[in-house]
Amino acid sequence: MWKRVLGLLVLAAFPIITSAEEETSPPTRKTSPQTEWKQLCADHGVLAWYMEALDHPEALECIENLTSLPMLHLIEWGGDNDSFNRKTSPVRKNIEAEILADIDQSVAEEPHDSPVRLLSLGCTGYLEDWHIVGQLIRSGRTHIDLTIVDEYLTKESVDGLLQLSKALKDEGVQLTLSFYTSLAACKSSMFHCCYAVDYYLLPSFQENTWNTISTARKLLTPKGHLFVSYRQESLRIDSQGKLQVLTSSPEIQALRKTIVAAQKSNPRAKENSLRFQLSASNPIFISGPLLYALSDLSDEGYQDINVFIFSMKEIGVCESDLSTLVADITGEHASLHWQKICYVHNRQEDRRDMIIMSMPGVAIHDILDRLHRQILVFGTILPKQGHWIVHADQLGIWDISGLGVRKPIYIPEAHKGTARKVIDALFAEGGHWY
C-alpha cells in the first residue's frame, strides 16, 4: 500500500546523507500551500504558524490511507484499518504523549538550552517527526538534533523538513537534521529518545528489521528509551534492553500471561536450564507473546531459557534478527535455537519443560493428523510437571499439564463445542502418549 501511495504522489526515493546546514533548491512547482509558506518565511511567521497548526488537524489532508501536510510535503501512513490515522484514532497521540513525557525525564537534569537528541526510525514521510519536534519547541526547547533513519528517504519530504529548519533558525530555534538510509551509516550516538512509530518494516521480518531494535537501544543515553509501535503493539525499551509493553492486543497479552504462569507453576528451580519447544505458524508470535513472556521470566530470575523453533526461512523470516532481539531483551538469559525437525534421542536429554503450539489463521480440522503426530512425539519428552500451551482460532487458548489436565484460558464463543471436542481428542488425562 505505501509504495502505491508513494507512486501516486510521485515521491521519489533516493539515498541521502545531509545536514540542516545545507541549502536546498526552491520547489520547482508553485502551489497555493507553497505560496503561503513563502509568505510565512518572509514575515518570520513560521514559528507562530507551527505552534497553531499542531492543534488544528484541518491543516492536514487525507488521501486513502495517507495523511499529509501539503505545505511541507510531509506525510504519514494510517496503518491497518486506519489504526494510526491521526484524525480518526488516538493511537499516535497516545504514543507521542508517552514519548514526550519520557524525553522530559531523560533531559530533566540537563541545561534547558542543551540539545535534545532524537533518533527517528522508519517514520516515512516525517509528519510524525514534525509533531514530536513541534511539541518539544512548545515546551520551551530551542535546540533539537533530529536524526532520521529511513530506508526509503523521499526527496520532497526531506526538503520540507530542511525548509522548516532554515525558517526556524531565522526565528531563534535550532533544528539540526541528519538523514541516513541505514542505522549502520548513522554517525551519531547517545540519543535521549529513539522512536519507531508505525514501523511498517517490522512485520516483514526481513534482514535488519528486528535487529535494528537491538542496535538502536545501544545508542541511547543511560536514561533514554526506545519506543516501538506496529499493529496493536507499543513497546518501550531502556538503554539496558529492559522491555515494557505499553499497549498490546488482548489475545497476545493472554498468551504472554499464560506462558509465564505455566512456567512459574513448574517446580523446576530458576537456576536450572529450561527447554521450551515452539511450533508456530506466524513469526509475530516470537516478537510478541513469546518475547514478552521470556522478558518477564528473565525478570523473575530464570537464568537459562532455551527455545527450540522450527525454521521459518522458507517464508522469508530472518532468524538471526529474532535470535539477536530475544537475547538482547532478556540480557542473554534466553536464546532461540532454530531446527528443521525435532529428533528425540533421549527422553531426559531432549526433555521439554513447555511445548507451545500457536496456529492462528489455520483451519484446525485440516491439521488434526499432524497435531496428533506432534503430540505423540513431544509427549515423550514433556515431564509430568511440564505444560502444553495451545493456541488456535477455533480452539482459543489452553494450558494443559503434562498429564493432560486441561485448563481453558479463553474459548471463542462461536467455537465452544468444537474447541472442547478437538482438545479432548488430542489430549487425554493421564498422558495417553506415554
C-alpha positions in Angstrom: 0.0 0.0 0.0 2.7 2.5 1.0 4.6 2.0 -2.3 1.4 2.5 -4.3 0.6 5.8 -2.5 4.1 7.0 -3.0 3.7 6.4 -6.7 0.5 8.4 -6.7 2.3 11.3 -5.1 5.4 11.0 -7.2 7.7 10.9 -4.2 11.0 9.7 -5.5 13.0 7.6 -3.0 16.8 8.3 -3.0 19.8 7.7 -0.7 20.9 10.8 1.1 23.1 11.8 4.0 22.9 15.5 4.7 22.7 18.1 7.4 20.5 21.0 8.2 23.3 23.4 7.4 23.0 22.6 3.6 21.0 24.9 1.4 18.1 23.4 -0.6 16.8 24.3 -4.0 13.4 26.0 -4.1 10.4 23.9 -5.2 10.1 23.7 -9.0 6.3 23.7 -8.8 4.5 26.5 -7.1 1.2 25.6 -5.4 -1.1 27.6 -3.1 0.4 25.9 0.1 3.9 26.7 -1.1 3.0 30.3 -1.8 1.6 30.5 1.7 4.8 29.0 3.1 7.0 31.6 1.3 4.9 34.4 2.8 5.2 32.9 6.3 9.0 32.8 5.9 9.1 36.4 4.6 7.0 37.6 7.5 9.0 35.5 10.1 5.7 33.8 11.0 6.7 30.2 10.7 7.1 29.5 14.4 3.7 31.0 15.2 2.1 29.0 12.4 3.8 25.8 13.6 2.5 26.1 17.1 -1.0 26.8 16.0 -1.0 24.1 13.3 -0.1 21.4 15.9 -3.6 21.7 17.3 -5.5 22.1 14.1 -5.9 18.8 12.1 -7.8 20.7 9.4 -4.3 21.7 8.1 -3.8 18.1 7.2 -5.2 16.4 4.1 -6.2 12.7 3.8 -5.8 10.6 0.7 -6.8 7.0 1.0 -4.6 5.6 3.9 -2.3 8.7 3.9 -2.3 11.9 5.9 -0.3 14.8 4.6 0.8 18.4 5.4 0.9 19.8 1.8 2.8 22.9 2.7 5.9 20.9 3.5 5.2 17.7 1.6 5.2 15.7 4.9 3.2 12.5 5.1 2.3 9.6 7.4 0.5 6.3 7.0 -2.8 5.4 8.6 -1.8 1.8 9.4 -4.1 -1.3 9.2 -7.7 -0.3 9.5 -6.7 3.3 9.9 -5.4 2.5 13.4 -2.6 5.1 13.1 -4.8 7.7 11.3 -4.2 10.9 13.3 -7.6 12.3 12.5 -9.7 9.3 13.5 -7.6 7.3 16.0 -5.9 8.3 19.3 -3.1 5.8 18.9 -0.5 8.3 17.6 -1.3 11.0 20.1 -1.1 8.4 23.0 2.3 7.2 21.8 3.5 10.8 21.4 2.4 11.7 24.9 4.5 8.7 26.2 7.5 9.8 24.1 7.3 13.5 25.2 6.9 12.6 28.9 9.8 10.3 28.7 12.0 12.9 27.0 11.2 15.4 29.8 12.5 12.9 32.3 15.6 12.0 30.2 16.8 15.6 29.9 15.5 16.8 33.3 19.0 17.3 34.8 20.5 18.9 31.6 20.5 22.7 30.9 17.3 23.8 29.3 19.2 25.2 26.3 21.2 22.0 25.7 20.3 20.0 22.6 17.6 17.3 22.7 18.9 14.5 20.6 16.3 12.3 18.8 16.6 9.3 16.6 13.6 8.5 14.3 13.4 5.1 12.7 11.1 4.3 9.7 8.6 7.1 10.2 8.3 7.5 6.4 7.1 11.0 5.4 8.3 12.6 8.6 4.9 14.1 9.7 5.4 12.1 12.9 8.7 13.9 13.4 7.1 17.2 12.7 4.6 16.7 15.5 7.2 15.5 18.1 9.6 18.3 17.3 6.8 20.9 17.5 5.7 19.7 20.9 9.2 19.9 22.2 9.5 23.5 20.9 6.2 24.3 22.5 7.6 23.1 25.8 10.5 25.6 25.5 13.2 23.6 23.9 15.1 25.7 21.4 17.8 23.3 20.3 16.8 19.9 18.8 19.0 17.5 17.0 16.9 15.1 14.9 18.5 12.1 13.1 16.2 10.3 10.7 17.0 6.8 9.5 14.7 5.6 6.7 15.5 3.1 4.0 13.2 5.0 1.6 14.1 8.6 2.1 11.8 10.8 0.0 13.2 13.9 -1.6 10.1 16.2 -1.2 9.6 15.3 2.4 13.3 15.7 3.2 13.3 19.1 1.5 10.2 20.1 3.5 12.0 19.4 6.8 15.1 21.3 5.7 13.0 24.3 4.7 11.4 24.2 8.2 14.8 24.0 9.9 16.0 27.0 7.9 12.9 29.1 8.7 13.0 28.2 12.4 16.7 29.2 12.6 15.7 32.7 11.4 13.3 32.8 14.4 15.7 31.6 17.1 15.1 27.8 17.1 17.8 25.5 16.1 16.6 22.3 14.5 19.6 20.3 13.3 18.7 17.5 10.8 20.6 14.4 9.6 19.3 11.8 7.2 20.5 8.2 6.7 19.2 5.2 4.8 20.5 2.7 7.4 21.3 2.7 11.1 24.8 1.3 10.3 25.6 4.6 8.5 24.5 6.7 11.4 27.5 8.6 12.9 25.7 9.9 16.0 25.0 8.3 19.3 23.8 8.9 22.9 20.2 9.9 21.9 17.8 11.0 24.6 15.0 9.2 22.8 14.6 6.9 19.8 11.1 6.2 18.3 9.7 4.0 15.5 6.0 4.8 15.3 4.0 2.5 13.0 7.2 0.8 12.0 5.8 -0.9 8.9 9.0 -2.9 8.1 8.8 -5.0 11.3 6.0 -7.3 10.2 8.1 -8.2 7.1 10.7 -9.9 9.3 13.3 -9.3 6.6 17.0 -9.0 7.5 18.0 -5.9 9.6 14.4 -5.2 10.7 14.1 -6.6 14.2 17.9 -6.4 14.6 17.6 -2.7 14.2 15.8 -2.6 17.6 18.7 -4.1 19.4 21.2 -1.8 17.6 19.2 1.4 18.3 18.7 0.9 22.0 22.5 0.8 22.4 22.7 4.3 21.1 20.6 5.7 24.0 21.8 7.8 26.9 21.6 5.9 30.2 18.2 7.5 30.9 16.9 7.3 27.3 14.3 5.0 25.9 13.4 3.4 22.6 9.7 3.4 21.6 8.4 0.9 19.0 4.9 0.6 17.7 3.4 -1.6 15.0 0.0 -3.1 14.6 -1.6 -3.2 18.1 1.8 -3.4 19.9 3.6 -0.5 21.5 6.9 -1.1 23.4 9.3 0.9 25.5 12.9 -0.4 25.8 15.5 1.2 28.1 19.2 1.5 27.4 19.9 -1.8 29.1 17.3 -3.7 27.0 14.6 -3.9 29.6 11.2 -4.2 27.9 7.9 -2.6 28.9 4.8 -3.4 26.9 2.7 -0.2 26.7 -0.2 -1.5 24.7 -0.9 -4.8 23.1 -3.8 -6.9 21.7 -5.8 -8.8 24.4 -5.0 -12.1 22.7 -1.3 -11.5 22.8 -1.4 -10.4 26.5 -3.4 -13.5 27.4 -0.8 -15.7 25.7 2.0 -13.9 27.5 0.4 -14.3 30.9 -0.4 -18.0 30.2 3.2 -18.8 29.3 4.6 -17.1 32.4 2.0 -18.5 34.8 2.5 -22.0 33.4 6.3 -21.9 33.9 6.0 -20.4 37.4 3.8 -23.3 38.4 6.6 -25.7 37.3 8.7 -26.7 40.4 11.9 -26.7 38.4 14.4 -24.3 40.1 15.0 -20.9 38.4 18.8 -21.5 38.1 18.2 -24.7 36.1 18.1 -24.8 32.4 14.7 -24.6 30.9 13.8 -26.0 27.5 10.7 -24.8 25.5 9.5 -26.2 22.2 7.7 -23.8 19.9 5.6 -24.8 16.9 4.1 -21.6 15.4 2.6 -20.7 12.1 3.3 -16.9 12.4 6.6 -15.1 13.4 4.5 -12.4 15.1 4.2 -14.9 18.0 8.0 -14.8 18.5 8.3 -11.0 18.5 5.0 -10.7 20.5 3.8 -13.0 23.3 7.0 -15.2 23.4 9.3 -12.2 23.6 7.2 -10.6 26.3 7.0 -13.8 28.3 10.7 -14.5 28.0 11.4 -11.0 29.2 9.1 -11.5 32.2 10.7 -14.8 33.1 14.1 -13.2 32.9 12.9 -10.5 35.3 11.6 -13.3 37.6 15.1 -14.7 37.9 15.1 -17.6 35.3 18.7 -17.6 34.0 18.8 -20.1 31.1 15.8 -20.5 28.8 16.3 -22.4 25.5 13.6 -22.1 22.9 13.6 -24.6 20.1 11.8 -23.4 17.0 11.1 -24.9 13.6 12.8 -22.9 10.8 10.9 -20.1 9.2 13.5 -19.3 6.5 11.2 -20.5 3.7 8.7 -17.7 4.5 11.4 -15.1 4.4 12.0 -14.7 8.1 15.4 -13.5 9.2 16.0 -16.0 12.0 19.3 -14.3 13.2 17.4 -11.0 13.7 14.9 -12.6 16.0 17.6 -14.5 17.9 19.6 -11.3 18.5 16.4 -9.5 19.6 15.4 -12.2 22.2 19.0 -12.4 23.6 19.3 -8.7 23.9 15.9 -8.1 25.5 16.4 -10.9 28.1 20.0 -10.0 28.9 21.3 -13.2 27.3 19.1 -15.3 29.7 17.0 -16.7 26.8 18.1 -18.0 23.4 16.4 -19.3 20.2 17.5 -22.5 18.6 16.2 -23.0 15.0 15.7 -26.5 13.8 14.4 -28.3 10.7 12.8 -31.1 12.7 12.7 -32.4 16.3 14.5 -35.6 16.8 14.1 -37.5 20.1 17.2 -39.5 21.0 16.9 -39.5 24.8 13.9 -38.6 26.9 15.9 -36.9 29.6 18.5 -35.1 27.4 15.8 -34.0 24.9 13.2 -33.0 27.5 11.0 -30.0 27.1 9.6 -28.1 30.1 6.9 -26.4 27.9 5.5 -27.1 24.4 3.8 -24.1 22.8 1.6 -24.7 19.7 0.3 -21.5 18.1 -1.8 -21.8 14.9 -3.7 -18.6 14.2 -5.3 -18.4 10.8 -5.2 -22.2 10.3 -8.3 -24.4 9.9 -7.9 -26.8 12.8 -9.6 -29.8 11.2 -7.1 -29.6 8.3 -4.1 -30.3 10.5 -5.5 -32.7 13.1 -3.4 -35.7 11.8 -0.3 -33.6 12.0 -1.1 -32.4 15.5 -1.7 -36.0 16.7 1.8 -36.9 15.4 3.4 -33.9 17.0 1.7 -34.6 20.4 2.8 -38.2 20.3 6.4 -37.2 19.7 6.5 -34.2 22.1 4.6 -36.0 24.8 7.5 -38.4 25.2 9.9 -35.6 26.2 7.5 -33.5 28.3 7.6 -34.3 32.1 4.5 -34.6 34.2 5.1 -31.1 35.7 5.5 -29.6 32.2 2.9 -27.7 30.2 1.3 -27.5 26.8 0.2 -24.1 25.6 -2.2 -24.5 22.7 -3.5 -21.5 20.7 -5.7 -21.5 17.6 -8.6 -19.5 16.2 -11.1 -22.4 16.7 -9.6 -23.5 20.0 -8.8 -20.3 21.8 -6.0 -20.6 24.4 -5.5 -23.7 26.6 -3.0 -24.6 29.3 -2.6 -28.4 29.6 -0.5 -30.2 32.1 2.0 -32.9 31.3 -0.7 -35.4 32.5 -3.3 -34.0 30.2 -5.2 -32.0 32.7 -6.9 -29.3 30.6 -7.4 -25.7 31.7 -9.1 -23.4 29.2 -7.8 -19.8 29.3 -10.1 -18.5 26.6 -12.6 -20.2 24.3 -14.2 -18.3 21.4 -18.0 -18.3 22.0 -18.7 -19.4 18.4 -16.4 -22.5 18.7 -17.0 -23.7 22.3 -18.3 -27.2 21.2 -15.6 -27.6 18.6 -12.8 -26.5 20.9 -13.6 -29.0 23.6 -14.1 -31.9 21.2 -10.8 -31.2 19.5 -8.8 -30.8 22.8 -10.5 -34.0 24.1 -9.4 -35.8 21.0 -5.8 -34.6 21.2 -5.2 -34.9 25.0 -6.4 -37.5 27.5 -5.9 -37.1 31.2 -3.2 -39.4 32.5 -1.0 -38.9 29.4 -2.1 -41.2 26.7 1.2 -40.6 24.8 3.3 -42.5 27.4 
